[in-house]
Amino acid sequence: MTDATISSVTIAPPADRIEPRRLVAFLIMVFGMFMSILDIQVVSASLSDIQAGLSASSSEISWVQTAYLIAEVIAIPLSGFLSRALGTRLLFAISASGFTVASFLCGFASTIEQMIVWRAIQGFLGAGMIPTVFASAYTVFPRTKFYIVGPIIGLVATLAPTIGPTVGGIITDLMSWHWLFFINVVPGIIITVGVLALVDFDEPHFALLEHFDWFGLIAMAGFLGALEYVLEEGPQYEWLQDTSVAICAAVSVISAIAFFYRVLTADVPIVDITAFKNRNFAVGCLISFCIGIGLYGLTYIYPRYLAEVRGYSALMIGETMFVSGATMFLMAPIVGRLMLKVDMRLIIAFGLVVFALGSYQMTWITREYDFYELLLPQILRGIGMMCAMVPTNTIALGTLEPDRVKNASGLFNLTRNLGGAVGLALINQVLNDRTDLHISRLSDRVTWGNMTATETLNDFTQRLQGMGDAALMALKELSQLVHRQAVVMGYGDAFFMLAVFYVGLAIMVMLLKKPAAAAAPADAH
């Protein structure tokens, strides 16, 4: 009897099982995180509809996105402290319910000012769900099961931004932009109730709230909020040549100095940055930052090309972009299995090279590129992103001591979001600069001495005869043709930049050490 008991314990030790109740609670939380991340890209695909509905100017409507992103980037690192103080159950329920109420109010917004306020609240409250899910995945479940929970959160973190344009396009096309927000209400209520009923991962420590560092919070808000504004608005306003961007840059630098001084000297800092002493976590955050550049950068550049050059509607863009999302979904379980058998550093390096290959194929882009030309690059993008993201999450967070994961999760997710912000700023700058350069070069070649240019101009003139000043109209049409070609060449340059960047990043993966540490407990059994 004793031998049988020992045998049963050896085969299925309690610590090595995932309890059904905890798995259901975790999946409910994952869906909440999915909603929070999805809400950025869902709205980005339909900004023109929201602008028309609220009678906003083009400069005002960008704040619908900027307000959400600034609030989110401040709240994500704060979640570590709040999760320890309030506990996972209470923090997640507050985040989910607040996000739901703010979504409801966004749907009823009648002015751009109301929308910006509710979007900021939505971003701030919803952000708490993201790092809380990551922290729970790597503290609640045994390390031998990371190959299951790792791909789940990795899939959500990559899939949500990727399919955002698809979902946003469909909702706006079938109903109206109001439903981009109303659609969150019922799932939000279910998530809040489910979390309150099922989550029992840890206990709150309310005494920590007495040590809440308000100075640290203000310094962090100034540092990250102003930085996000600079990255969002800088490319279109010539960076520091614009007064508001220059002021925010100064605020960010001063606040950063105050913030780092405070977290290094305070007894209970608002953010614990000591996790960066762990090499795998520090390098993992750097890789996560760089992955964020590609994740959010390509989710921006593909729809922009399809809208600007091909003239696609939001729905058509969504249908074209769906390929990457489907590829990520299919790759998630494969990556999970590979993590058990292959050095995770090799999986990350492979993913980054495949991602670079997908971007390199787009360097030959022309204005004729359509669904089928974009098919293989998007499949490679989906494979590469999943292979890079999931093992990076596990190496960075799965090898830390459980009591450090809550704070570390906020920092890790922050790096990915900041990477996305930096990526968008760089891509916008590259597109602007390279387009101007190509316009200048093409204009130099399109002269009366160029036979092809002269023949094209004559063809345009003949076709436009009897419709007014044919010669002037033909010149305008030729100018538009040159501009469109320059824009497409600018996109090709941006894709080439990403390809070179990710090949270089693949080499840096070797700085990671002992990637098998996350799976070590499995060998012990």
SEPA-969499 format. One record per residue (C-alpha): residue in three letters; x, y, z. Coordinates in steps of 0.25 Angstrom, whole numbers, plus 5000, padded with zeros to 4 digits. Layout:
% SEPA-969499
ALAXYZ;...
END
This chain:
% SEPA-969499
MET500050005000;THR501150095003;ASP501850064990;ALA500650094982;THR500450224990;ILE501850264987;SER501650224972;SER500450314971;VAL501150434977;THR502350414968;ILE501450404955;ALA500550524958;PRO501050614970;PRO500050714974;ALA501050834971;ASP501150784956;ARG499650784953;ILE498850904948;GLU497550914956;PRO496350924947;ARG495851044955;ARG497151124954;LEU497251094939;VAL495851144937;ALA496151264945;PHE497451294938;LEU496751274924;ILE495651384929;MET496851474932;VAL497451444919;PHE496251494912;GLY496251624920;MET497651644915;PHE497251614901;MET496151724902;SER497151824907;ILE498251804897;LEU497251794885;ASP496551924889;ILE497752004883;GLN497751944869;VAL496251934868;VAL496052084869;SER497252114861;ALA496652054848;SER495352144850;LEU495952274854;SER495352344842;ASP493952294846;ILE494052344860;GLN494652474855;ALA493352494846;GLY492452454857;LEU493052554868;SER493352664858;ALA494752664862;SER495952724854;SER497152634850;SER498052684861;GLU496952654871;ILE496652514867;SER498052464869;TRP497852484884;VAL496852374884;GLN498052284883;THR499052364890;ALA498252384902;TYR498052234903;LEU499552204901;ILE500052304911;ALA499052254922;GLU499452114919;VAL500952134919;ILE500852204933;ALA499952094939;ILE500651964934;PRO501951984943;LEU501052024955;SER500251894954;GLY501351824962;PHE501251904974;LEU499751904974;SER499651754971;ARG500451724984;ALA499651824992;LEU498251784987;GLY498451644982;THR498251594968;ARG496751564970;LEU496351714975;LEU497351784965;PHE496851704953;ALA495351724957;ILE495551874959;SER496351884945;ALA495251804938;SER494051874943;GLY494752014942;PHE495151974927;THR493651934925;VAL493052054930;ALA494052144923;SER493752074910;PHE492252094912;LEU492452244914;CYS493352244901;GLY492252194893;PHE491352304898;ALA492352414896;SER491752534888;THR493052624888;ILE494452604885;GLU494852654899;GLN493952544906;MET494552434897;ILE495952474901;VAL495652474916;TRP494952344916;ARG495952274907;ALA497052324917;ILE496252254928;GLN496052134920;GLY497552124917;PHE497952144931;LEU496952044937;GLY497051944926;ALA498651934927;GLY498651874940;MET498051744934;ILE499251724925;PRO500451704934;THR499551634945;VAL499251524935;PHE500751504932;ALA501151504947;SER500051404950;ALA500551314938;TYR501951304944;THR501551294959;VAL500251214960;PHE500651094950;PRO501750994952;ARG502951024943;THR502750884936;LYS501450944931;PHE502051074925;TYR502051014911;ILE500551024912;VAL500251154919;GLY501451224912;PRO500851214898;ILE499451254903;ILE499951394908;GLY500951404896;LEU499851374886;VAL498951484893;ALA500051584894;THR500351574879;LEU499051534873;ALA498251644879;PRO498951764872;THR499051684859;ILE497551654857;GLY497151784863;PRO496951854849;THR496151734845;VAL495251734857;GLY495151884856;GLY494851884841;ILE493751784843;ILE493051844854;THR493051984848;ASP492551934835;LEU491451854840;MET490951944851;SER491652074855;TRP492852124862;HIS492052134876;TRP492051984876;LEU493551984876;PHE493352014891;PHE492051954894;ILE492551824890;ASN493351824903;VAL492251834912;VAL491651694913;PRO493051624913;GLY493551724923;ILE492451694933;ILE492651544931;ILE494151554934;THR493951644946;VAL492951544952;GLY493751424948;VAL495051474954;LEU494351514968;ALA493751374968;LEU494951284964;VAL496251354966;ASP496951324979;PHE498451324975;ASP498951414986;GLU498551494998;PRO498551654998;HIS499551735007;PHE498751855010;ALA499751915019;LEU500651935007;LEU499752045003;GLU500152135015;HIS501552135008;PHE501052174995;ASP502052274988;TRP501252384982;PHE502552464978;GLY503052334971;LEU501752324964;ILE501752474959;ALA503152454955;MET502852324947;ALA501652394941;GLY502452514936;PHE503552424931;LEU502752324923;GLY501552404920;ALA502352514914;LEU503252414907;GLU502052354900;TYR501552484895;VAL502952514889;LEU502952384882;GLU501552394877;GLU501552544872;GLY503052564869;PRO503152504855;GLN501952594849;TYR502452724856;GLU503952724853;TRP504252674868;LEU504952784876;GLN504552894866;ASP503152884872;THR502952954885;SER502052854892;VAL502952734888;ALA504152814893;ILE503452844906;CYS503052694908;ALA504452644905;ALA505052734916;VAL503952694925;SER504252544922;VAL505752564924;ILE505552634938;SER504552544942;ALA505352424939;ILE506552474947;ALA505552494959;PHE504952354957;PHE506152274957;TYR506752354969;ARG505452324976;VAL505352174973;LEU506752154977;THR506652224990;ALA505252204995;ASP504952095006;VAL503752044998;PRO503952094983;ILE502752104974;VAL503452014964;ASP504551914968;ILE505651914957;THR506551814964;ALA506051704955;PHE506951764944;LYS508151704952;ASN507651564947;ARG508351554933;ASN507351474926;PHE506251574931;ALA507051694926;VAL507351634913;GLY505951584911;CYS505451724913;LEU506351774903;ILE505851674893;SER504451694897;PHE504651844894;CYS505251814880;ILE504051714878;GLY503051824881;ILE503651904870;GLY503351794860;LEU502051754866;TYR501451894866;GLY502251954855;LEU501751854844;THR500351854850;TYR500452004846;ILE501152004833;TYR500351894826;PRO498951964828;ARG499652094825;TYR500152044811;LEU498851974808;ALA498052104811;GLU498952204805;VAL499452134793;ARG498452024790;GLY497252114795;TYR496651994803;SER495552014813;ALA495651974828;LEU494951844825;MET495851804813;ILE497051844821;GLY496551744832;GLU496351634823;THR497751644817;MET498351654830;PHE497651534836;VAL498751444830;SER499751484841;GLY498751454852;ALA498351324847;THR499851284846;MET500051324860;PHE498851244865;LEU499351114858;MET500851134863;ALA500551154878;PRO500451004881;ILE501550974872;VAL502451074879;GLY502051014893;ARG502450874889;LEU503750924883;MET504150994896;LEU504150854903;LYS505150804893;VAL506050914887;ASP506951014893;MET505951134895;ARG507051234890;LEU507151164877;ILE505551174876;ILE505651324878;ALA506851344868;PHE506051264858;GLY504851344860;LEU505551474858;VAL506251424845;VAL504951384840;PHE504351514843;ALA505451584837;LEU505251494824;GLY503851534823;SER504151684824;TYR505251664814;GLN504351614804;MET503551744805;THR504751824801;TRP504351794786;ILE502951854789;THR502251924777;ARG500851994777;GLU500251864771;TYR500551784783;ASP499251724787;PHE498751604796;TYR499551494789;GLU500851574789;LEU500651604804;LEU500251454807;LEU501651394809;PRO502251514816;GLN501051514826;ILE501251364829;LEU502751384831;ARG502351504840;GLY501351414848;ILE502351304850;GLY503551394854;MET502751474864;MET502251354872;CYS503551284872;ALA504251404877;MET503151454887;VAL502751324895;PRO504151274899;THR504651414902;ASN503451434912;THR503851294918;ILE505351324919;ALA505151464925;LEU504051434935;GLY504051284937;THR505451284943;LEU505151394953;GLU504851364968;PRO503351364969;ASP503351474979;ARG504051564969;VAL503151534957;LYS501951634960;ASN502851754959;ALA503651694948;SER502451664940;GLY502051814939;LEU503451854935;PHE503551744924;ASN502151784918;LEU502651934919;THR503851904910;ARG502951844899;ASN502051964899;LEU503152064899;GLY503751984888;GLY502551994880;ALA502452144882;VAL503952164878;GLY503752074866;LEU502552154861;ALA503352284863;LEU504552224855;ILE503652174844;ASN502952304842;GLN504252374842;VAL504852274832;LEU503552284823;ASN503552434823;ASP505052454821;ARG505252344810;THR503952384803;ASP504452534802;LEU505852474797;HIS505152384786;ILE504252504782;SER505552584780;ARG506252474772;LEU505052444763;SER504752584760;ASP506252604756;ARG506052494746;VAL504652534741;THR505152644731;TRP504952674717;GLY506152604713;ASN505552474719;MET504852404707;THR503952314716;ALA503552434724;THR503252514712;GLU502452404705;THR501652384718;LEU501352534719;ASN500852534704;ASP499952414707;PHE499352484719;THR499152604711;GLN498452534699;ARG497552454709;LEU497152584716;GLN496852664703;GLY495452744704;MET495452734720;GLY496052874722;ASP497552914722;ALA498052774717;ALA499552804719;LEU499352854733;MET498552744737;ALA499552644731;LEU500652704739;LYS499852694752;GLU499552544748;LEU501052524746;SER501452594759;GLN500452504766;LEU501052374760;VAL502452424764;HIS501952444778;ARG501252314779;GLN502452234774;ALA503352314784;VAL502452274795;VAL502452124791;MET503952134791;GLY503952194805;TYR503152074810;GLY504251984803;ASP505352054811;ALA504552044824;PHE504451894822;PHE505951874819;MET506251954831;LEU505451854840;ALA506051734833;VAL507451774836;PHE507051814850;TYR506551674853;VAL507651604847;GLY508551674857;LEU507651654868;ALA507751504866;ILE509251504869;MET508951574882;VAL508051454887;MET509351384890;LEU509551484902;LEU508451404909;LYS508951294918;LYS508451154923;PRO507051164916;ALA506751024920;ALA506651074935;ALA505051094933;ALA504950944930;ALA505950904941;PRO504850854951;ALA504250764941;ASP505550684941;ALA505550664956;HIS504250594955;
END
